[in-house]
Every structure is written in structure tokens, then in C-alpha cells.
Amino acid sequence: MTDIIIITGGSKGIGKALVEKYAQENYNVYSLARSIVNLENTTQISVDLSNLKETENSFLMLFDEFKKMQISSITLINNAGRLGTVSSLENIESEDIAKTIQLNTTTPLILSSLFIKHTKSLACKKQIISISSGAARSAYQGWSIYCTSKAAIDMMTKTIALEQSELKNGIKCMAIYPGVVDTNMQTQIRNTSENDFKNVDRFKELKTNNELYTSEFVANQIFKIDNEDLLENGDIIDIRNF
Ligand SMILES: NC(=O)c1ccc[n+]([C@@H]2O[C@H](COP(=O)([O-])OP(=O)(O)OC[C@H]3O[C@@H](n4cnc5c(N)ncnc54)[C@H](OP(=O)(O)O)[C@@H]3O)[C@@H](O)[C@H]2O)c1
């Protein structure tokens, strides 16, 4: 019997730390990202998750492989994400808007849809965990696309939870806000000009004062929350409250 976990964006930041933690805990780990990096005991699939066909094909190939396995639990973590251009909405190129919504919102919807469909006959523990953000609830000037994309993830979570709660072998669907985490995404935020992002100094201060979480801390917390079954279907939680 095997515990399967599929993590999008497992090559860097929070996703990489999650891959490493679950691999250490003897899960059968699959990471989907564009780059292949040094990761032990992990199957890495190189895929551009902002490309619909590539995304669909690689995910379906995985489920073909799973058919041969005796599965005791299966989890999808929707983690891959991008901030996109930070600036007032009128300054953001259409291409960039589309790319961010595709990666942060459309891809999790597609992967969740395929995941639900292809795990229907499994009676084991099944869950979808999405890495959302406080930006789903709080508007930040300059982050219109990112905030929108994460608010949609929260609504996706609630809707899937509602649909699945009616089923016998339903999936549990949750979203987690990881706090402010020391990754490339935060470097990009700190490098934004004050013209484009009025709050930039607050994020610079968090870094100077050593107040960012490490990806490893966040991954350990998520593993604990998952392993100890601390979440109910439909929960949207902030790691800072655990
Ligand atoms: N850091 C924070 O403070 C913070 C706060 C709240 C929420 N979050 C959320 O946490 C998640 C992870 O963020 P992070 O901070 O760890 O960011 P990160 O260090 O920039 O990592 C992003 C990950 O997404 C992957 N990715 C990006 N574009 C991709 C594409 N087109 N196709 C496939 N994979 C792609 C990257 O892999 P490749 O480059 O190899 O493709 C990388 O593994 C995101 O959903 C983010 O919104 C982060």
C-alpha cells in the first residue's frame, strides 16, 4: 500500500520543502514544475502548468501510472503560483494577467477536476489542499491579479467541499494561508518600486527583522496539520493560527 502526494511547484520555495518533508515521511511524491532539481525519492515531471494541454496530459499520465498501485491515501497540493506584475491594474499587460490567472486559478481548477474524476472509484483517504494567501481576503494596492486569483482559490475550495460532502467516498478539500515565507516570491515583492507597491517597506522590514517563516517551517506545519487530520472539509486556515 502506498500514500501518494502530488505537489505542483515542487522545485522551489514552499513546494520544494513540502516535497522534501513528505519524501522523508515515506510518501510516494510526485512534483510538477518547469525545472528539474536535486530532490531525493521524488518523481519529478517537467511541465509548464500555465499551458493547458501540457498540464492535462502530464496529469493524466500520472493517473495511468497510479492504476497499477495499491493506494492507501492520495493528496493533491495546489502550490505552484506566481505574483505576476505588481502595479495598478491599468499598468499590467493583458498577457501577464492571463498567465497569472491561468497558473494560480485555472490550473488548480483543472487539476482538481481531473483529480476528483480519476479518484472516484478509490475508497481511501483523498484530499485536495491548496496554498492560498491572506491576499485572498485583504486587498493590496498593486496586487489586483494575485488577490483575485487567490480569492478564487478560496471559493473553489468551498464549492468542492460542498459538492464532495454529499458523496460516500468524497474528497476533503482545504486551503491554507502559509504566512509570509522567505522564498523567491518575497524577493520579487521586496524588489518592487514604491510607485508600483505602496506597502513595499513593510515587506522589507519583515525581512530585516527576520520575521519571515522558512519554507521548511511551513512544510512541517502543513505535514503536521495533514498527518494529525486537524482540518475539516472546506476549512480555509492561516498557518499563523496553528
Ligand atoms: N512566499 C510567500 O510569502 C507566500 C505567501 C502566501 C502564499 N504563497 C503561495 O505559496 C505558493 C508557493 O509560493 P513560493 O513562495 O514558494 O514561490 P516560489 O518560490 O516562487 O515557487 C514557485 C513554484 O511554482 C513553480 N511554478 C511557477 N510557474 C510555473 C509554471 N508555469 N509551471 C510549473 N510550475 C511553475 C515554480 O517552479 P519552476 O520555476 O521550476 O516552474 C516553483 O516551484 C504560491 O501559490 C504562492 O502564491 C506564498
The ligand as an ORCA input file, in Angstrom:
! r2SCAN-3c Opt
* xyz 0 1
  N       6.074     33.200     -0.180
  C       5.033     33.743      0.441
  O       5.184     34.627      1.309
  C       3.644     33.273      0.144
  C       2.591     33.805      0.892
  C       1.301     33.383      0.637
  C       1.066     32.445     -0.337
  N       2.112     31.933     -1.070
  C       1.804     30.925     -2.096
  O       2.625     29.798     -1.912
  C       2.809     29.115     -3.170
  C       4.296     28.853     -3.395
  O       4.949     30.096     -3.453
  P       6.509     30.296     -3.151
  O       6.611     31.489     -2.310
  O       7.107     29.010     -2.708
  O       7.005     30.701     -4.606
  P       8.337     30.371     -5.435
  O       9.486     30.158     -4.520
  O       8.384     31.428     -6.450
  O       8.000     28.965     -6.109
  C       7.007     28.858     -7.089
  C       6.930     27.445     -7.576
  O       5.933     27.399     -8.615
  C       6.506     26.812     -9.777
  N       5.985     27.418    -10.999
  C       5.929     28.736    -11.298
  N       5.456     28.899    -12.551
  C       5.219     27.640    -13.034
  C       4.739     27.142    -14.272
  N       4.388     27.964    -15.275
  N       4.635     25.801    -14.432
  C       5.005     24.961    -13.431
  N       5.445     25.372    -12.244
  C       5.555     26.704    -12.037
  C       7.995     27.079     -9.669
  O       8.721     26.063    -10.366
  P       9.511     26.297    -11.772
  O      10.017     27.701    -11.752
  O      10.548     25.242    -11.742
  O       8.469     26.069    -12.804
  C       8.233     26.947     -8.177
  O       8.472     25.614     -7.825
  C       2.185     30.032     -4.222
  O       0.902     29.564     -4.566
  C       2.087     31.376     -3.513
  O       1.068     32.166     -4.049
  C       3.401     32.326     -0.851
*
